Amino acid sequence: FVSYLTPLWRRAFRAQRNGLDPLYLTRLRLELGERISEIEFFRNVDASESQACIDWERNSSAVNWASDRWRVAVSTDQSPGWLLSELHFYQDTTCTRSLGPDIMDSAMLYENEQWDESSRGTVLFDGECPDNEDDNLGVTSPWWSASSTIHKDDTLWLGMRFKRTVAVRCVAICQSKRHLLKHALLQRYQDDEWRDHATLSMPASRTFAVANPCELHYAATDLQAKQRLAYERSTGNSIQGSQGSALSGDSFAISWIKVTQPPIVYHVTGCLDRFWLENDPIYAMRDVSFLENGVLRRWYAQRDTASSLLTNATRTKTINCPLFGGVRLFLRGSYLILNEIPPSITIGDHDCIDVQVVSSHEENIISCTLPAVDFGGTKRIILTRPDGVSGSFSNFVSYMVSPAVPIFAARAFNVAARSIDLAWTPADLDSALVTTGYKVLVLSSDKEWSFSLGNVSRTTVIGLEPATEYQFAIAAVAESREQWGDALDVVDLYGRRRLQEGALVSAWSPKSNSTFTLGIDLEFIEFSAQATLNAMSENSEDAGPTGLQGGEGHYGLFMIGSANVQNCNGSIACCDGFNLSAYENGCPPAAHICLETTVREPAIEIAPYVFEPRYHAPRNDPFRGGGEKGIYSQNTTNPASMPSARCGPALRLTSAQPRQTGAVWYGRRLEVREGFDTSFELRISEPSRRCDRMDDVFTHCQSRGADGFAFVIQEEGPNALGLEGAGLGYEGINNSLAVEFDTYYNYDLLDPYMNHISVHSRGFRLPNTAHHEASLASVAHNIPDLTSSIIKVRIVYNPVFDPTWLESDAFQASTHTAQFFSNADFPYGGMPDFGIGVGTLALYMGGDLYGTPVLVTPLNIDALLRLHRGRAYVGFTAGTGLATYQTHDLLSWSFTSLRLDPLFVPPPALPSAAFASCSFSQRTNESDHHHHTCVHL
C-alpha cells in the first residue's frame, strides 16, 4: 500500500515551560505506511557477568537477587494492548514448585504498586487457557488487560507481590491470541527501582517460560501485525478520529510527537575568528606591520590573545580555516552534551574527529579536530547527540578561499634601466586579514611572467630590459599560517618569497599604466659644470622597498680633494659654453660657472677604523653647492672671478702637480649587488720628466708620470678619499673594492710591471691597500700603454658564475682570492665569505669592449663588502707622487645595474664557540634572530 500526504508543512514553535529555556520543536516524526514496520528497537545484552546469572548457573538457593515484587512487562511498540488470563511464578526451572501460596492476598500488582482487592488471579495448574476472548480491547473476566489501566513509560506490565522475598526461575503465562506476543521481560524490584531480570520466550498463547538471567533480549516483534496496523491506520479502519468519525482515504494518524531541546551553537572558534557585537563583525586580530630592514613594510594578522570579544559577542564564526584541516575547533552553546557524552560532529559531510567535552556547565564547550576538505567556503555543521537529536548550523565555519582581487591598479615609480618599483593599495580589512602574500604579473610586448611576494604592498621588479614598455598587475594570495607558520614571514630585500603549497590566488587586478624603462641608468657624455649637479628630484612618498627615493637618471657628483671639472682651479674660473665672440662676458645666459675661491691643501685626518693618517680634502656637495669648491648659476650668483674658459669637457681628478689626490663619487649609491655594466674613458697626460743621476751625472731620463687611476666601489661615504702617490687615491678607504690602472712601478708594493691593471680589496674588515698582497687578480700583458692615448674601459660584474670563464686565458684568481673561500667562520665549521657563491668581474679594454676580456676573476661583491641594501658609492680616484706626476682626466662614464638575482646558498648554523658578528639583512623582524648571516671577525 501507499500513503499520500499533501501537503505537509513544518513549523517550529516555542513553548515556555516553568520559566526554563524555551523548547523548540525541531522534528515531527510521522509513522506512515511501511515506516511503521521498521524495527525501531533490537538489542541483545550480555548479562553473563551479573550476580543473577552466576547464582543461576550455580543453582544456588541463597541468591542476592531475590525480591518480594515481580512483574512481566512488554513494550507498547509490540502491541497497543495485552490481555492475560493466567500468570503464575515458580521458584524452580522445571516449573513445578509454585510460589502461589506466597502471593500476598493473591492480588495483582497495579501501576500504583498497591493491591486491588477485587482482583483475584488464578493459577495455571492444568496448562489450559480459556477460550472466551472479547473482540474488543476491554476486560472480560477472567482476563486482565495490561492496556487499559496498567501502563507506564511506554511499558505494559502485570505483576505480583509476595509475602517474602522469592527467586523466580520460571513463569507460566496465558495470553490472548488476538495480541499474541513472542517475548516479554521479567523484572524484579530491587533498591527502589525495577530491574530487568530475564527475557521470557512466549512462542504460543500458553507458555511455560524459563527465566534465565544470563542473557537479556529486546526485540520489536510481530512484523505482520504492525504492517496490518499501519494499513488500517492509513485507510481509517478500526481507528476513530477525534470527532468520532473514522479516518478515511489518504489520511493518516499521528501515533506520537516527541518534543525535545535541540543542541544550539552560538560560537565556533579556532581559525580566524569573527565576532558579532550587535550587528557589526569584529575580529580578535590586528592587521599589523613590520619594517623589513627598517624600510620595507610587511603586513601580517596578529591574534589578540587578551581579547574579551568572546564574552560579549552574540555569535562567533571562524573563517579562513586550512583546507588540510588539523586545527582544533571549539564549539560553545547549549544542550550540546548528553550525560557527559559528547555528540558526533560533521563539517561539510566530513567527520570532525576526536570530539571532547571541555566544559559541561551552563555553557557547554566541546572541541574537535577540523577535517580536511577538497575546496573552501562555508561548510555546514551537523551536531548529533547520543539521543539522536541533531542540530544543523550553516554559517559558523568557513575554509580558505581565494582572497579579494586588489581593486586599484599598481603604481609604477623609481624607474631604472632594468628595474621598476611598484606600490599598490591592499584590500579591505576582511581581505587583508586572510591575505598572506601577492603575485605580480609582468607584461611586455613579447612576453609575460610573474613572481610571488610576502605580505608587502610594494616591491622592485628586476631583470627588465632597457628601453622597453611594461605593464603590471597584482593578485592577492591566501596561505595557511597554521601549516606554514614563520615561513610566510621570510622575505628577501624586495619582499619576495616562494608561494607555499596549497596557496589560493585571486584574479589579477586592473593593469597599471604603461611604463618605459630607461635606456641606461646614468651617463656622462662629458663633464660640464652643470653635469656635476643633481638634476633629479626625490619624493619621500615614492620610497621603494629598499628605501630608495627616485628613479635612476642624473644625481650629480661629489668631487673630493683635487678633483674638479677641467679648467676650474684656484687660478681659473670657467663656465659652460664659454665663447667671448658670442657673449659679452663669454658665458651664455643662465650658464653654470665653476670656480675655486682659494687654493686648497689637503688636510691630515684620522679616518674611522684607520690607524694611520691619510690626506683628506673638503668635498663639493652637489645638492647644496657652496664651500671652497663651488658650482654656481649665473642667474643667481655673481662670482668674484669672471670665467675665462669653458668648463670641461673632462673631469680632472688630478693635475700634473706633485702629491695630489682626488676622488669623484656619483651623487647617490648605485645598485651593485645584482651586477652592473659600466664603461668609461680615461686620459693620462702631461707626464713629469724624471732623470736618475749618479755622481751628479744624469744617467737615465724618462717622461712617464705617476701614479694612476682607480675605479672604486665603496661604502665608507660620499667624501671618502685615500692616499696620494702609490695609493692612487683609494688606499685606506674602508669597505671598498678598487680596479686600479697603475702607470708606475713600485717594487716595494710587488707591482708586476709599471703598466698594469689589478683588482684590490681586503673586504669589509680592513681598509683597502695598493699593495699586491691584496690583489685578487692582475694583468700586465695584452693591455695598451695607459699613458699613450685615450683608454676605453668596460667592466662587467655578473653575480652568477659562468663556468665557461674557467677555460678563458683571462681567468685568474690569486692566493688572496683563496682567502675569501676559507676565512670568516670556515675554521669553525661555518661559512666563509665566498661560501655563499661567487660571480665574475670581467674587464674589457680597447676598441672592442664587447669582445674578449683582458681579465676575469671570481668575485662576490655582496659578501666581500657590507653594502647598503645592495648599494654602494661608485666613482673614481687618482693620485700623483712627490717627484713623478701626471694629469688624470675622466672623459665620459656610463653605468647600468644589471638587476640579476645572485646565487645564494644559506649558511650553516654558527658554532657557539665562534666569535662572530651578524649581518641582519635577512632578519624578518626585530625579535627574530633566526634569519640572518653571521661572519667571523
Disulfide bonds with the S-S distance in Angstrom:
Cys53-Cys214 1.98
Cys95-Cys170 1.60
Cys129-Cys174 1.64
Cys271-Cys321 2.10
Cys352-Cys368 1.98
Cys568-Cys594 2.05
Cys574-Cys647 2.02
Cys575-Cys587 2.10
Cys691-Cys701 1.89
Cys918-Cys934 2.32
